[in-house]
Amino acid sequence: MNYVKDLRKLVGTRPLILPGAVVIILNEQHEVLLQHRTDGGWGLPGGLMELGESLEETARREVKEETGLEVGELTLVNIFSGQDYYFKVSNGDELYSVTAVYVTEDVSGKIEVDETESVAVQFFKLDDLPVGLTDEYKRYLISYIKSGVQA
């Protein structure tokens, strides 16, 4: 995240366009892995791209950092951008996100919660998602369900 911090030193809180990726990780029961973020909301593991990364590399790195899991094969579900993905965060920073949403069942390792970013990480049935799942992540999951894309 040094790239974004460096940009913020130059532009302050003005809107930036920031690319990133999230991953819909499914287990054998077709449940989705969600993280309860320290900001209070539930979401998919993922985050912002660093200089020199591909979106797939971003997705794999963020999942590893946030869950401890290694991701193999990724399938692109959709890319989300535009006015609906404008955010003003608590410190006043503004951004428009461009987010690649991937799906996978190809994961290995043991879940390890990064307590700087998450309170908990757990699997949920797609038809029984937790209260506090943000609208942004709901849209990603609905798009996946409607797409018919297979992991």
N, C-alpha and C positions, 0 to 999 in steps of 0.2 A: 504494500500500500504506500510505499515511499513515493511512487510516481504521482499518485493523487495528492499526497501531502505537498510535494514539490509544486504541482500545478496550483494548489490552493494558495501557496505563498505569493504567486504571481497574480491570481485573479480574485482572491478573496472568496466570498460566498456566492459569486455570480454563477449562473447555471453552466454546468459542464455536461458533455455527452460522454457517458462512461460505459464501455462494453464489459460484459461479464457472462457468466454461465452458472446454471444450476443443474442438479441431477436428480431425477426421479429414480430412486433406488428401490427395486422391488425384491421381496423375498419369495420363497417357494409358495407361500400362501397368497401371493399377489398383494401383499400389504406394502405400503409406501413408508419409507424412512423419513421422519421429520425431526427437526431439531427445535427445541424450545429455547429461543434466543434470550440472551441476558436483557434485551430491551423489552421482554414480556410477550412477544408474539411467537407463533409457530411458523416454521418455513422449511423449505428444502435446503439441503447443504449446497453451498456455492458462494460465489463472490466475484470480485472485480478482476479483470485482466491486468497483468503486469506487462511491462515492455518486453517485447520479443516472444511472448507466448501466443500460441494458437488458442482458440476457444476450447478445444478439447483438452489441451494442457491445463488451462485455467480450471476447467471442471474437475479434472483428476487431482490437481494440487489442492483445491479448496476442499474437496471431499476428504482427502487425506488429513489436512490440517484440522478440519472440524469434527471428523468422526473416527479417524484412525484407520479407515477402510481404504484398500487399494481397489481402484476401478479399472476394469479391462475394457471390453468393447462398449462403445457408446453409440446410440442411435439418436439422431436429431429428431425432435418432435416439432419444434417451431422456433421462430425468433420473434421476440416481442419488443416493440418500440413505439414511440409516438407520445402524444399528449397524455394518454392514460398511464404512462410510466415516468411522469414527472414527480419528483419528490423534493420536499424541503425537510431536512433532518433537524433534529433538536438544537444543533449548534448554529443553525441558520444556513448551512451549505445547501445549495440547490443543484439538482442534477436531473438529467434525462437518461434513463437506463436503456441500453440495448442488450437484451438478455437472450442468450441461446439456451433453450431447455432441451436437455438430453434425458433419455431413459436407459436403464441398464438393469440386468439381473446378474451381470458378470462382476462380482465383488469378492474380495477375500480379506481375511484378517479379522480382528476382533474390535468391536466398537469401543472407542476410547473417547470420552467426552472432553472437548477443549473447554474448560471452565471459564476462559476469558471471553468466549463467544456464546456458550450454551449452558443452560441449566440442566437439560436432559436431551437425550436422543433416543427415539423409540419408533417402532413400526405401528402403523394404523391401517385399518381396513379403509379402502377408498370410499365406502359408503358410511363411514363412521369416523369422520375427521374431527380433530380436537377443536374446542372453542378457542378462539384466539388465532386461528389460521388467517393470515392477512389476505385481503382481496387479491393482491398481486399473485400470491401462491395458489389461491383458489382458481384464478384464471389459467394458470399454467397447468394445473391438474385437470381442469375441465377440458382444456385443449387436448391434453394427452388422451383422456377417455374418449372424446369424440373422434380423434384422429384415426383410431384403429392401428396405430403404429405398434409394432411388436418390439420388445426389448431384445 
